[in-house]
């Protein structure tokens, strides 16, 4: 056994803070990842939508996003947070959770763990140590979930509307690079488009079409920013009927043409 083997390098920590109205897509637009995310809010307040269910958040909140789960986070001028990319979610819950740490001791413990991970992820740190601290963080989370007051859990997650919208957002995350319509998704879910739209309004105050378009828009933004693919090819990948239709849709959403967005986005990173 090689005791010096390097752990999975996927562990990463990024800062989330207000980046101005022209860059809200970086946090607010619906997105999903193949790996899990853990969001630690340290300052400010706002709203977060996870699997189509919107909740408020504030300081000392810890939010878990499982792999392939759609979410979007409102980040105002007073908000500061960190988002941890999890190298492995084995042993973590299958569903998202939202912990509101009210006591000082767990607040301090969480900050200490996050600071230790951040320190070891620096160029002069040790990735093995970062993964060790991540292990301690997972134990911290497990203990907090075990001692959480059941009364603080969001009862809306058990409603038929929330369950339906969660299934809808999962399908969107799976098929984002397709031309599926809301009606197509509703048929797959065994409901009418009207019922799906009504359920989305109940859980997050948005239409089913808005959630779908928002997820496609985020995918378009990341492809424009992070790749050199021609706009025509991006339109094809996302299931648009034509590059012109894609350009028109993108401009309506962002206020600028895809090429202008790409030019202005060079040099920025995304969580």
Kinemage of the C-alpha trace (Angstrom):
@kinemage 1
@onewidth
@group {chain A} dominant
@subgroup {mainchain}
@vectorlist {calphas} color= white
{ca unk a 1} P 0.000 0.000 0.000
{ca unk a 2} L 1.319 3.434 -0.967
{ca unk a 3} L 0.854 5.626 2.080
{ca unk a 4} L 1.660 8.733 0.023
{ca unk a 5} L -1.105 8.221 -2.534
{ca unk a 6} L -3.006 11.397 -3.395
{ca unk a 7} L -6.717 11.581 -2.495
{ca unk a 8} L -9.372 12.498 -5.008
{ca unk a 9} L -8.531 16.123 -5.930
{ca unk a 10} L -12.157 17.132 -6.555
{ca unk a 11} L -12.468 18.840 -3.144
{ca unk a 12} L -12.721 22.583 -3.780
{ca unk a 13} L -13.861 25.697 -1.927
{ca unk a 14} L -15.135 28.892 -3.537
{ca unk a 15} L -16.411 32.203 -2.194
{ca unk a 16} L -19.892 33.451 -3.001
{ca unk a 17} L -20.530 37.166 -2.787
{ca unk a 18} L -22.494 39.808 -4.643
{ca unk a 19} L -21.178 40.246 -8.180
{ca unk a 20} L -23.626 42.816 -9.500
{ca unk a 21} L -26.860 42.550 -11.462
{ca unk a 22} L -25.062 41.697 -14.713
{ca unk a 23} L -23.572 38.552 -13.198
{ca unk a 24} L -26.514 37.194 -11.206
{ca unk a 25} L -26.594 34.115 -13.394
{ca unk a 26} L -23.442 32.936 -11.573
{ca unk a 27} L -25.478 32.204 -8.461
{ca unk a 28} L -29.186 32.790 -9.108
{ca unk a 29} L -29.811 30.848 -12.320
{ca unk a 30} L -30.880 27.255 -11.797
{ca unk a 31} L -27.974 24.841 -12.102
{ca unk a 32} L -27.003 21.292 -11.113
{ca unk a 33} L -23.727 19.431 -10.735
{ca unk a 34} L -22.566 15.849 -10.978
{ca unk a 35} L -21.061 16.230 -7.500
{ca unk a 36} L -22.585 17.500 -4.255
{ca unk a 37} L -22.277 21.009 -2.849
{ca unk a 38} L -22.288 22.349 0.707
{ca unk a 39} L -23.091 26.042 1.128
{ca unk a 40} L -22.104 27.860 4.326
{ca unk a 41} L -23.770 31.260 4.747
{ca unk a 42} L -21.745 33.443 7.092
{ca unk a 43} L -23.279 36.874 6.473
{ca unk a 44} L -26.460 38.381 5.053
{ca unk a 45} L -29.767 36.861 4.081
{ca unk a 46} L -31.711 35.931 0.982
{ca unk a 47} L -33.545 33.055 -0.631
{ca unk a 48} L -32.445 29.741 -2.075
{ca unk a 49} L -34.402 27.382 -4.308
{ca unk a 50} L -33.461 23.699 -4.104
{ca unk a 51} L -35.313 21.089 -6.185
{ca unk a 52} L -37.980 23.689 -6.871
{ca unk a 53} L -38.626 24.589 -3.229
{ca unk a 54} L -37.750 28.115 -2.085
{ca unk a 55} L -36.674 28.994 1.466
{ca unk a 56} L -35.099 31.949 3.158
{ca unk a 57} L -31.576 31.754 4.558
{ca unk a 58} L -29.484 33.797 6.958
{ca unk a 59} L -26.139 33.777 8.778
{ca unk a 60} L -24.864 30.470 10.184
{ca unk a 61} L -26.935 28.421 7.752
{ca unk a 62} L -25.574 25.248 6.174
{ca unk a 63} L -27.257 23.943 3.021
{ca unk a 64} L -26.511 20.648 1.312
{ca unk a 65} L -27.153 20.146 -2.413
{ca unk a 66} L -26.993 16.480 -3.491
{ca unk a 67} L -25.561 15.562 -6.911
{ca unk a 68} L -27.802 16.283 -9.914
{ca unk a 69} L -30.104 18.528 -7.849
{ca unk a 70} L -31.214 21.830 -9.353
{ca unk a 71} L -30.704 24.931 -7.221
{ca unk a 72} L -30.298 28.693 -7.425
{ca unk a 73} L -29.158 31.132 -4.745
{ca unk a 74} L -30.027 34.805 -4.410
{ca unk a 75} L -26.901 36.660 -3.322
{ca unk a 76} L -27.463 40.292 -2.338
{ca unk a 77} L -24.884 42.999 -1.525
{ca unk a 78} L -24.675 41.996 2.160
{ca unk a 79} L -24.286 38.248 1.597
{ca unk a 80} L -21.042 36.344 2.061
{ca unk a 81} L -20.900 32.581 1.771
{ca unk a 82} L -18.654 29.682 0.847
{ca unk a 83} L -19.532 26.733 -1.350
{ca unk a 84} L -17.698 23.464 -0.935
{ca unk a 85} L -17.521 20.973 -3.783
{ca unk a 86} L -17.712 17.521 -2.229
{ca unk a 87} L -15.315 14.880 -3.553
{ca unk a 88} L -17.625 12.075 -2.479
{ca unk a 89} L -21.157 12.001 -1.077
{ca unk a 90} L -21.040 8.409 0.163
{ca unk a 91} L -22.720 8.429 3.549
{ca unk a 92} L -24.322 11.831 2.955
{ca unk a 93} L -28.128 12.118 2.776
{ca unk a 94} L -29.891 11.432 -0.507
{ca unk a 95} L -31.986 14.560 -0.055
{ca unk a 96} L -30.932 18.149 0.506
{ca unk a 97} L -30.948 19.648 3.988
{ca unk a 98} L -30.936 23.139 5.450
{ca unk a 99} L -29.395 23.506 8.914
{ca unk a 100} L -29.886 26.734 10.836
{ca unk a 101} L -27.194 26.744 13.518
{ca unk a 102} L -28.569 28.776 16.403
{ca unk a 103} L -26.025 27.959 19.114
{ca unk a 104} L -22.593 29.559 19.298
{ca unk a 105} L -20.594 26.340 19.810
{ca unk a 106} L -21.615 24.602 16.564
{ca unk a 107} L -21.249 27.903 14.737
{ca unk a 108} L -17.642 28.180 15.899
{ca unk a 109} L -16.928 24.515 15.172
{ca unk a 110} L -18.206 24.854 11.621
{ca unk a 111} L -16.151 27.987 10.967
{ca unk a 112} L -13.036 26.252 12.303
{ca unk a 113} L -13.558 23.254 10.017
{ca unk a 114} L -14.186 25.392 6.942
{ca unk a 115} L -11.134 27.544 7.667
{ca unk a 116} L -8.981 24.427 8.067
{ca unk a 117} L -10.158 23.061 4.704
{ca unk a 118} L -9.567 26.421 3.049
{ca unk a 119} L -6.061 26.645 4.515
{ca unk a 120} L -5.059 23.170 3.344
{ca unk a 121} L -6.414 23.815 -0.166
{ca unk a 122} L -3.974 26.691 -0.608
{ca unk a 123} L -0.861 26.095 -2.779
{ca unk a 124} L 1.269 25.659 0.348
{ca unk a 125} L -1.276 23.367 2.033
{ca unk a 126} L -1.647 19.588 2.015
{ca unk a 127} L -4.544 18.055 0.091
{ca unk a 128} L -4.464 14.992 2.337
{ca unk a 129} L -5.021 17.207 5.371
{ca unk a 130} L -7.883 18.976 3.564
{ca unk a 131} L -9.581 15.621 3.041
{ca unk a 132} L -9.072 14.746 6.703
{ca unk a 133} L -10.792 17.964 7.746
{ca unk a 134} L -13.548 17.196 5.237
{ca unk a 135} L -14.054 13.881 7.019
{ca unk a 136} L -14.423 15.743 10.317
{ca unk a 137} L -16.889 18.092 8.634
{ca unk a 138} L -19.024 15.141 7.531
{ca unk a 139} L -19.087 13.895 11.125
{ca unk a 140} L -20.082 17.377 12.324
{ca unk a 141} L -22.958 17.436 9.833
{ca unk a 142} L -24.083 13.942 10.820
{ca unk a 143} L -24.222 14.962 14.483
{ca unk a 144} L -26.106 18.164 13.741
{ca unk a 145} L -28.696 16.282 11.709
{ca unk a 146} L -29.083 13.672 14.451
{ca unk a 147} L -29.774 16.312 17.102
{ca unk a 148} L -31.890 18.625 14.964
{ca unk a 149} L -35.326 19.428 16.332
{ca unk a 150} L -37.850 17.718 14.007
{ca unk a 151} L -40.058 20.784 14.354
{ca unk a 152} L -37.498 22.818 12.391
{ca unk a 153} L -37.796 20.597 9.298
{ca unk a 154} L -39.677 22.078 6.359
{ca unk a 155} L -43.018 20.263 6.281
{ca unk a 156} L -43.657 21.503 2.735
{ca unk a 157} L -41.138 18.974 1.408
{ca unk a 158} L -43.635 16.212 2.158
{ca unk a 159} L -46.460 17.786 0.170
{ca unk a 160} L -47.560 16.371 -3.168
{ca unk a 161} L -46.669 19.640 -4.896
{ca unk a 162} L -43.096 19.658 -3.563
{ca unk a 163} L -42.551 16.016 -4.485
{ca unk a 164} L -43.855 16.623 -8.002
{ca unk a 165} L -41.691 19.701 -8.546
{ca unk a 166} L -38.633 17.881 -7.194
{ca unk a 167} L -39.197 15.133 -9.774
{ca unk a 168} L -39.683 17.779 -12.458
{ca unk a 169} L -36.408 19.550 -11.656
{ca unk a 170} L -34.583 16.210 -11.610
{ca unk a 171} L -35.815 15.503 -15.137
{ca unk a 172} L -34.722 18.973 -16.264
{ca unk a 173} L -31.242 18.371 -14.854
{ca unk a 174} L -31.041 15.085 -16.731
{ca unk a 175} L -32.329 16.407 -20.056
{ca unk a 176} L -31.140 20.012 -20.043
{ca unk a 177} L -29.436 19.588 -23.422
{ca unk a 178} L -32.633 18.703 -25.203
{ca unk a 179} L -35.581 20.539 -26.681
{ca unk a 180} L -38.154 19.092 -24.287
{ca unk a 181} L -41.098 21.327 -23.458
{ca unk a 182} L -43.021 21.715 -20.210
{ca unk a 183} L -45.798 19.633 -21.767
{ca unk a 184} L -43.312 16.833 -22.488
{ca unk a 185} L -42.063 16.831 -18.899
{ca unk a 186} L -45.628 16.942 -17.558
{ca unk a 187} L -46.539 13.908 -19.673
{ca unk a 188} L -43.547 12.003 -18.272
{ca unk a 189} L -44.704 12.880 -14.759
{ca unk a 190} L -48.280 11.811 -15.454
{ca unk a 191} L -49.824 15.246 -14.870
{ca unk a 192} L -51.164 18.073 -16.998
{ca unk a 193} L -48.989 21.118 -17.781
{ca unk a 194} L -51.484 23.235 -15.850
{ca unk a 195} L -51.154 21.088 -12.720
{ca unk a 196} L -47.348 21.152 -12.989
{ca unk a 197} L -47.365 24.926 -13.387
{ca unk a 198} L -49.675 25.306 -10.381
{ca unk a 199} L -47.403 23.114 -8.255
{ca unk a 200} L -44.322 25.140 -9.198
{ca unk a 201} L -46.119 28.326 -8.217
{ca unk a 202} L -46.888 26.828 -4.811
{ca unk a 203} L -43.350 25.698 -4.042
{ca unk a 204} L -41.209 28.512 -5.435
{ca unk a 205} L -43.482 31.214 -6.830
{ca unk a 206} L -42.302 30.580 -10.373
{ca unk a 207} L -43.795 28.936 -13.411
{ca unk a 208} L -42.694 25.542 -14.697
{ca unk a 209} L -41.497 27.256 -17.882
{ca unk a 210} L -39.442 29.763 -15.897
{ca unk a 211} L -37.595 26.971 -14.052
{ca unk a 212} L -36.901 25.189 -17.328
{ca unk a 213} L -35.717 28.299 -19.159
{ca unk a 214} L -33.564 29.344 -16.224
{ca unk a 215} L -31.711 26.017 -16.188
{ca unk a 216} L -31.152 26.150 -19.949
{ca unk a 217} L -29.910 29.730 -19.629
{ca unk a 218} L -27.316 28.746 -17.039
{ca unk a 219} L -26.099 25.966 -19.310
{ca unk a 220} L -25.838 28.433 -22.173
{ca unk a 221} L -23.894 30.901 -20.011
{ca unk a 222} L -21.384 28.285 -18.890
{ca unk a 223} L -20.860 26.982 -22.429
{ca unk a 224} L -20.299 30.521 -23.687
{ca unk a 225} L -17.924 31.392 -20.877
{ca unk a 226} L -16.007 28.157 -20.423
{ca unk a 227} L -15.717 26.824 -23.987
{ca unk a 228} L -14.766 28.040 -27.432
{ca unk a 229} L -17.742 26.380 -29.073
{ca unk a 230} L -19.367 28.509 -31.784
{ca unk a 231} L -22.751 29.986 -30.888
{ca unk a 232} L -24.313 27.830 -33.606
{ca unk a 233} L -23.019 24.644 -31.959
{ca unk a 234} L -24.138 25.757 -28.487
{ca unk a 235} L -27.620 26.354 -29.867
{ca unk a 236} L -27.635 22.838 -31.294
{ca unk a 237} L -26.401 21.292 -28.031
{ca unk a 238} L -29.186 22.954 -26.078
{ca unk a 239} L -31.904 21.849 -28.492
{ca unk a 240} L -32.752 25.220 -30.038
{ca unk a 241} L -34.367 25.122 -33.463
{ca unk a 242} L -31.912 27.626 -34.893
{ca unk a 243} L -28.992 29.860 -33.837
{ca unk a 244} L -31.207 32.889 -34.429
{ca unk a 245} L -33.847 31.581 -32.021
{ca unk a 246} L -31.156 30.831 -29.433
{ca unk a 247} L -29.689 34.337 -29.791
{ca unk a 248} L -33.105 35.940 -29.419
{ca unk a 249} L -33.968 33.841 -26.356
{ca unk a 250} L -30.586 34.486 -24.728
{ca unk a 251} L -30.852 38.229 -25.321
{ca unk a 252} L -34.339 38.367 -23.815
{ca unk a 253} L -33.027 36.645 -20.680
{ca unk a 254} L -29.687 38.425 -20.242
{ca unk a 255} L -30.115 41.713 -22.088
{ca unk a 256} L -27.158 41.022 -24.354
{ca unk a 257} L -26.273 38.876 -27.334
{ca unk a 258} L -24.380 35.599 -26.727
{ca unk a 259} L -21.175 36.933 -28.317
{ca unk a 260} L -21.271 40.062 -26.159
{ca unk a 261} L -21.827 37.959 -23.052
{ca unk a 262} L -18.856 35.754 -23.944
{ca unk a 263} L -16.590 38.736 -24.486
{ca unk a 264} L -17.518 40.343 -21.146
{ca unk a 265} L -17.301 37.085 -19.168
{ca unk a 266} L -13.699 36.231 -19.943
{ca unk a 267} L -11.667 36.062 -16.763
{ca unk a 268} L -14.526 35.174 -14.393
{ca unk a 269} L -14.932 31.842 -12.651
{ca unk a 270} L -18.072 30.017 -11.536
{ca unk a 271} L -18.906 27.965 -8.401
